[in-house]
């Protein structure tokens, strides 16, 4: 596949871009809660994990993270474990976690989420989210 894409790129004079998606290091201060867009630090203490990952990534990569500190910390830990050409990290808010509370919660629940208080939802309401039908289209379901 790589050869096919490379030959097509050479013929059509376009640049091939390869994306390497890396999830941030574990967040240990979340008390088992979903933390979403809250800016919590991550645990970058396992140097061997970052060294292994650094050896797999291209050395001339352009680094892009979200604005959340855990993603920047993870990128810096990977860079420290490898020998990368450019240590500059570009931050972009559009790479942040999706804010699902806006889509699925009431205004009162959203304010509790922003304050760090878990929303008050019943199992019945939680199950009333989106499910996928066998045809692949999304539809609302009631629990």
Secondary structure, 3 states (H helix, E strand, C coil): CHHHHHHHHHHHCCCCCCCCCCCCCCCCCCCCCCCCCCCCCCCCCCHHHHHHHHHHCCCCCCEEECCCHHHHHHHHHHHHHCCCCCCCEEECHHHCCCCHHHHHCCHHHHHHHHCCCCCCCCHHHHCCCEEECCCCCEEECCC
